[in-house]
């Protein structure tokens, strides 16, 4: 596996090097067997490259609504949560969930997953209250972002009596994501992951976006324009896994912005959890998030996307 020169040598390699130094020529065959068995345990490093070059044009119309044009057609960028609604209990007045409330629902379920990992009776009561909000959204009884935010804050207020640092950090992350819910989202590409019985060790993604105007773009404000990677299974996003964010870079090409980021197993927390969840049969989604101050100026042309995945495949 290629490693940067600044990275320390892993302990396992240090042990192997000391062992190899003690071997003489007569022990060459046992050494080959040792290397073969070690390779079988670790796996073979392989690489797959996923690409998409479809042109999507993202713009805001005078009504401050986001539209997407692809091959001459125009469609909304807010999908319906049809599969999830089909799993709801019978007899409820189910409503299509899309746009802001769809993202609110996903954010709520991620919050529930994180809080469920805390062993505390007070937090468990909060989780039960939040699950009721889930039903309120899918049945259409909770239909505005303001009402959603107030209900979540009210449900979690009592949990602060627990006075835990972990709980405070989880709720702080929720408030940060809540601010971004109104930012329009355009799904550019979705790749099926075909790495059976393998372990992903690194992921690098590049999304090329071009400004529709003639002016040379300045470095985008990271609060208004960024890209994200998400995981889906059976058509539904995994709310148990936090999305990965791709920051903007300005290349030498005029009017172009590149969103590029590399993640490896050495990354901490949610990033490492994301790589571990990239299992066979799931899909990797690449999306662009753009706020109205960006789209109101010029259309955004989503030109191309490339994802490079390194993984350890078991040897036969």
N, C-alpha and C positions, 0 to 999 in steps of 0.2 A: 504494500500500500504506500502511495506517495505521501510524504509528510513534509511540512514546512521545516526549514532548518532551525527555527526558533523553538520548536516543540521539544520537550525532553524525551529521551528514549524510554519507552514503556518498560516497566520492571520485567515483564515476561521476556522481552528481547535481551535485556541485560543478563538474565539467567541463562538463556540459550547460548549467548556468546561465550559466557564463561565455560559452559559445558562443552561447546565445540572446541575451545582452545585446549582442552585436556585430551581430545581424541588424537590418535595417531593414524597413520595410513591403514593399519590393520583393522581399525574400527570403522572404516568408511562405510561398509555395508550396514551395520547397525545404525549409523548416523542417517543414512538414506531412509531406513525404516522409521526412525524417529521423526524425520521431517515429513514423511508421508502421513504418518498418524496425526501429527500436529496439524497439517493442512486439512485433513478430514474433519478434525474437531472445529477448526476456525472457519473453514469454507474458502471458496475462491472469490477474489474480488472481481466483480463484473460491472459493466456500465451500460445504461440504456439512455438514449436521447429521444425526447418527445418534442415534436414541433407542430406549430400551427401558423399558417400565413394568411388566414382569412382577414379581409379588411372590414373593420367595423367603424362607423362614424358616430360619435357620441356628441350630442349638443343639447342645449336648453332652448325651448321655445318661449314666446312671449308670456305664456301662462306659468312659467317657471316649472315646467314639467320636463323630465328627461326622456329623450327618445333615442333610439338606436337604429341605424340604417345598415342593412347588410344585403348585398346583391340586389339593390333596388327596393327592398322592403323595409318597412318601419314597424317596430314592435316595442311594447313596454319592456322596461328592464326589471320589472318586479314580478317574479313568478308566483304562482299560487301553491299553497301547501296542500295539494290534493291528497297525496298518499298519507300524510299524517292525519288529515281529517277523516279519512276512511277508517282509521283505527279507533276513532272516538266511540264512546258508548252510543248505543241506539236510543232514539227518542229525543235527542238534543237538537236544537235549532242551529245546525252547523252553518257557518259563514265562511266564504273563501278568505283566506288570510294572505295578504300580499304587502309589498312595500315596507313601510315603516313598521307596521305591526308584525310582519313576518320576522324582521330582524329583531324586534323586541322579544318575540317568542323564543327565538334561538338564544338570545342573551339571557333570558330568564332561565332557560333549561341549563345553560352552562353554570349559572349561579347556583342552581339547585344541586347540580352534580358536585360542585366544590364544597358547598355547605354540608352535603350529606357525608363528607369524609371526616367531619368534626364530631367527635364523641362527646356530646353534651345534650342534656335533655332540653334546655332552652333553645338551642339551635335546631333540634329536631322539630320542635313546635313551629319554628319559623319556616322550616322546609315544608311542613304540611300546609301552612298558609300560602306559601308561594305556589304550591301545586294547585290550589284553588284558583289562583290568578291564571295559570295555564289554561284551565277549563274556560275561564271567563273570556280569554282572547279567542280561543277556537270556536266558541259559540257566539261571538260577536257582542257580548255584553260589555267588553272592555275594548274600546276602539280608538282611543287617542293616546298619543305618546305622553302627554302631561298626566293623564289619569293613571297610566301604567307606572310612571316614575313615582308618583305620590303613593300609590298602593304598595309598591316594593319598599319604599323608605319607611312607610308605616309598619309594614310586616317585620322589617329587620331592626326597628328601633329598640325593641325590648332585648334583642340579643346583645346589644352593646354592654349590658350589665355583666356579661361574662368577662369583658375586659381582656380579650385575647388579641395578641398582635396579629395572628394569622387571620382572624375574622376581620379585623380592620383593613388588612391588605386586600382581602377578597372583595369587600364592599367598595374600597377605593378603586379597584380595577373595574368594578361594575359601573361606577359613576363616570370613569374615563370613557368606557365604551358607549355609555348612554349618550354622551355628547355627540358621538359620531354616527348615531343611528340615522339621522336625517340626511347624511351624505349619500348621494346617489351611488348605486353599485351596478356595474356592468360586468356580466360574466363573459369573458373573452374565449376561454378554452376550457375543456374538460378532458382529462386523459385517464384512461383506464389503467390501473396499476397491475401489471402482469409479472410479478416477482414472487412466485409460489415458494413457500417455506424458506424465505430469505430474510435477512436483516439489513435494513437500509442504514448505511453509515454516513452518507452525505447527500445533500440536495442543493442544487443551484438552479435558480430560475431567472430568466431575463424576459422582460416585456418591453417591446419597443412601441412608443407612442409618438405621434407627430402632430404638431399644431397646424390647424387648418389655415391660419393667417400667414401673412408674409413677414411679420416681425420676428426677430430673433428672440426666443423665449429666455427669460431669466430663470434662475434656479427656483423651482416651484416651492411654494410654502408647504411644508410637510403637514400642516393642519388642513390643507385644502385638496391635496392631490397625493395619492399613494396607491400601491397595489397590494393585493392580499392573496395568500394561498389557503385553501380550505380543503377538507376531506369530506367525501360523501360516501354513503353506503345505501344501496337500494333506492337511490334517488333522493335521499334525505341527508342533510348536512349533519356531521357528527358534532353535537353541541358539547360533548365531553372533551373535545380537543380544541384548544385555542388556535385561532388562525395565525399564520405567519405573515409578517409585514415586509414588503419590499420597498426600500427607499429609492428616491429619484436621484439620477446622475445625469449630467449634461455632457454628451460626447461632442466630438468635433463636427458632426453632421448638423447642418443648419435646421432649425425648427424641430429637432428630435429630442426626446427625453427617454432615457433608459431607466427601467426599474429593475435592479439587479441585487441579489443577495445570495449568500452561500451559508448553509447550515450544516453542522456536523454533530456527531454524537457527543463531542466534547462540550457542546452548548448546554447551558443549564436549563432547568425548569421546563416550561411549556414547549420550548423548541425541541428538546430531547424527547418529550412525550409525543410530539407531532410525528417525528421520524419513526418512533416505535409503533405508531398507529397506522403506518403506511402498509397495510396488509394486502394480500392478494384479493382481488375482486372489488376493492374500493377505488374511488375515483379522486383524482387531484384536480381541484378547480382553481383557475387563475382568474382573478377579477380586478377591475380597476375601480377605485373609489375617487370621485371627483365632486367637490362642493360647487355650489352655484357661482361664486366669484370667478372660478376658473372657466366653467362652461359658458358663462354669459359673454365672455370676450370673444373666443374663437372655438369652432368645433375641434374635437379631439379625434384623431385618426389612429385607431389601434391597428398596428401594422403586422406584428409578428410576435411569436412567443416561443421560447425554447427552454426546456427543462432537462437537466442532466442529473441522473440518479446513479450513485455508486452503492452497490449492495453486495453482501456476502452470500453466495449461493452454495448450498451443500454439495460436496463432491460425491460422485457415484461410487 
